[in-house]
Amino acid sequence: EFPRQLGLGIAFRPHRRFSIGVDYTFINWKSTSKVFKVRLSNGDNPNLDIMTQPNIPVRTPLNFSDQHVVAVGLSALVAEGDDIVEGVPAWSFILRAGFNHAKSPCPSNTTLPQLPVINSDHATAGFSFLWGPLIELSFSFEYHLPATFRTGQHVGDFTLSDSRQEAEILFFQLGMGFN
């Protein structure tokens, strides 16, 4: 299940070559991420199946809270070729940068290392090369700033109690589009 989201953003151009955007997104995690449920079945250890059962239901509380995300982005038209027709340049090169801030929706005593939701802030940068009105090549990277917290008494997995979790994510994306 994916949570419902509601977003509102505004962008303006102080100059033909620059744009600034601000965005707010509300993510309703609370309604979809209360409990992580899974059923383990068809194990390959008959001794474990005798001691437990062939199907083991697992329920781990998550207790996510709703999330509010604020984002700011900038783009700049660095260079462009001559117009093919009025308002359509032969090529364009655009740089982009942005920053997102949000509090993690997951409480420290229920987060699992397999769920990378402890990161709150991330910075992005990238560029696009538009070749006429039809082809776009884009590259971007996203850097989730390091986040660390201590779990205390973990509700879902006692082996994570009094542990320290730390995450830092670097994500690259390459895209090609045809209009």
N, C-alpha and C positions, 0 to 999 in steps of 0.2 A: 504494500500500500504506500502511496505517496501522499504527503500532506498537501492540503490546499494552500494556495499562496495568493496573496493580494499585493500588487505592486503599483507604485505611482512614481513617475519620473518626469523630469523637465530638463530640457536642453536649450541652450541659446548660443548664438554666434555673435560674439563681440566684433568679429572681423570675418570676412569671407573665408579665410584660411584656418580659422580656429573655432572650435566648439567646446563647450563645457556642459557637462551633464551631472545631475544629482538624482539619485534614485533611492526610494525607500521600499522595502519588501517585508511583508509580514508572512511568516511561515507557521502554519498551524500544526506543529509537531505533536502537541499534546494529544490530539485526537487519533493519531496513527501510531505513535511510538510509546505505548504504555508498557507492553510486554513483548519480548522476543520469543516466539514459539517455533519449535522445530521438533520433528520426530526422527529419531535415529533408527534405521531399520536395515535388514539384510547384512548384518555384521559378518565378518569372516572369522570370528573367534567363538567356537561352539561352547567353550568353557564359560565365557562371559555371558552368553545367551542363557545357559543353565542357571547361573546365579541371578540374573536380572530377568529379562524376557526378550523375545526377538525384536520387539519394538519398544523403544525407550522415549517417552515424551519428555522434552526439556522446555522449561519455562524460565526465562531470565527477565526480571523486571528492568525496565529502562527508565521509566518516569521522566521522559523528556518534557521540557517546558517549551512554550511558544518562543519564537525567535523573531527579533527585529533586526533587519540588515540595512545599513546605510552605506551607499556607494557614491563615489565621486570619480568622474572620468574626464579626461582631456583628449582632444584629437587635434592634430595639426596637419594641414596639407603642405608638405615640404616642397614638392616640386610637381609640375605637370607639363605635358606637351602641348603643342598647338591644338586648337579646336578642330575636330573633324567636321562637326556642324556646330552651330551656336550653342554654347553651354555643355558640349560633350568633348572633353579633351582626349587626345590620342592615347594618353597614359597619365596616371596619377600615382604619386607615392605619399602615403599617409602614415604618420606615426601616432600611436595611441598609448596612454598610460592611465592607470586607475588605482583606487584603493577602496577596499571594503572593510567595514567594521561591524561585528556582531558578537554578542555573548553566546558562548556555546550552549546549545539546548539541552545538553546531557549533564546531569548531576555527577559529581566526581565519584560517588559511591555506587554508581550503576554502569559507568562506561566500560566498554570492552575494547581491548586493543585492536580487534578486527573492525571496529567502527571508527573511522577517522573523523570524528565530529568534535574533537576537543579544540581544533584550530578555530580561532575567532577572526583574526585579522589577516588579510592577504593583499599583496600588491601585484599588479599586472602591468605588462608592457608588451608592445608588439607593433607590427606594421602591416600594411596592405599595399599591394601593387595592383592597380587596376589598369588593364590593357583594353582601352576603348570602353564601350558601354557593356561589353559581354563577358569578359574574363576577369576574375579576381583571384589573386594569390595572397594568402595571409599566413602570418606566423605570429605566435604569441607565447608568452610564458607567464605562469602564475606561481607566485612564491608565498606559501603560507608561513607566516612568521612563527618561530618556535613557540610552542605552548607546553607548559609543564604544570601538573598538579598532583597532589597526593590524594589517594582514594579514601583513606580512613577505613572504617569497617565496611567492606564491600557487600552489597546486598545480594548480588547474583552469583558471585564466584568467590568463595572464601580464600582461594589462592591469590587473589589480587588485593586482599586486605592489607592495609598499611603499605601499599606499594606506591611507587612514583612512576607516573606515565609522562612521556615526553614525545612530541611529534613535530616534525618539520617536513613540509611537502614542497617539492618543486615539480611543476607540471609543464610540459611543452606541447604545443599544438601546431599542426601545419594543416592548412586548408586550401582547397581550390574550389572556386565556384564559377558556374556558368549561368548567366542571366538570359 
